[in-house]
Amino acid sequence: MSYTIGIDTSTTATKAVLVDRSGEVIGVGVATYTAESPRPLWSEQHPDLWWSATQSAVRQVLTEAGVDGADVDALGLTGQMHGLVALDDAGLPLRPSILWNDQRTQDECNEIRRTVGFERLVRITGNDALTGFTAPKIIWMRHHEPDLYDRIRHVLLPKDFVRLRLTGDYACDRAGGGGTLLFEHAARTWSPEILAALDIPEEWLPPTHEGPDVTGVVSPEAAAATGLASGTPVVAGGGDQAASAVGTGAVAPGVVTASLGTSGVVFATTAGPAIDAQGRVHAFPHAVPGRWHMMGVTLAAAGSLAWLHDAVAADRSYEELSSLAATTVPGAGGLVFLPYLSGERTPHPDPLARGAFVGLTTRHELGHLVRAVMEGVAMSLRDALDVMVAAGVDRPAQIRISGGGAKSPVWRQIVADVLDAEVATVNTTEGAAYGAALLAAVGAGWFESVDEAAARWIRVVESAPPQASGPYDELHEVYRSLYPSLQPAMHRLGEI
């Protein structure tokens, strides 16, 4: 037997997924860690946590599955996007990584827009300057930590720090590189114009590769640390959302995915470098060679339901909450929820956006609150999908759904109704790590292409057609009107 491993360096854990030639998951190893918030709006992790967790997760999965490291044909890497890993000339971290959900760089985002020009920025990179991206974090270091900034010699993304420790090579996948705001979207590589405008040296940045490309091999030192064999190929992989899309089979135009994790994502594969001229949705290269994708993000999806559970229903299980929502009529009795509990990204890139229940009366009970939260999250996903459709993406007949929130049948049905599309689940459940393992299988020569691998390994197992989209059209009009109306109050409350 031979295997591939997908390694996912997420914000809360590193996961190693072992997959055989049939696409079956043979084992999963997990090592957890936490992020630090040394100041309000800050989010950081030390890169050494990821390498230590990678060693633990890989050893765990090999040991528990009874697999010899020499039987692993290739590794694929994925992980959290946008995080800044600033390294010195010896490849050592200069400071903790500034993560994707860090919100300290609003001033730097404004500076980037002024320097490059908003329209030019979106035309080149496919994206607006947002606090989550890597470029404003680099500029923040220039402004606030000049001594450390002057010592930067390499800039990597989180999963690519793991790659460096595994192989000794500096490299980056193109899906991840697109999330730095330093990429030329159409050309799928670093933008000389953006780098020059922002005065960021191109020599700091690693070579870029397509998702299945081999970027290096496991070094003898890394082999001793992980239990893998020295010389095992390591492929480029992809940022977590692109790899997750690969893991659900969204590798060709026409297949759209939605994720109901802590954050929510709508992801559409495109044949060419499509963008929204207003920068309301992300546009990045895909982990699939020669393809791109558009992506909308709501920062608190299943996270909104987790907040409601912890705040007012900690004695109830999530299954009970789902049952209450199922027995509540669509529209939640005239109650609308804005899921902006962590600020928002799509289509309102606003770190000061705030959540709200609108329409509360004495008639509303817990079931109404739960259903309103589920519907509000679905409305936010529809906001993103509508922008993509306006930018040229075909409105999908089927959406493949994943994430913890997708375990709820009523929530899946609400998404189907609000987005007016069949919602399907697939046989793979390990998300981005599975997608990285699939890319590794292509890199190992098991398949000729990512398309072939996805067709062989991934299949739909359950689907729910839309049943009541009509009532939600009117409700969505109300939902869309609320952010513009409440935004001044949200910002004033943030100041207070």
PyMOL commands that set and color helices and strands:
alter all, ss='L'
color gray80, all
select helices_A, chain A and resi 47-65+69-71+106-116+118-125+134-144+146-149+158-167+174-180+192-198+202-204+220-226+240-247+302-312+318-326+366-390+404-407+409-419+431-443+450-457+469-495
alter helices_A, ss='H'
color red, helices_A
select strands_A, chain A and resi 3-9+13-20+25-32+44-45+72-79+85-87+97-98+154-156+172-173+183-184+189-190+208-209+214-217+233-239+256-260+264-270+282-285+292-298+336-338+356-358+398-402+422-426+460-464
alter strands_A, ss='S'
color yellow, strands_A
deselect
rebuild
show_as cartoon
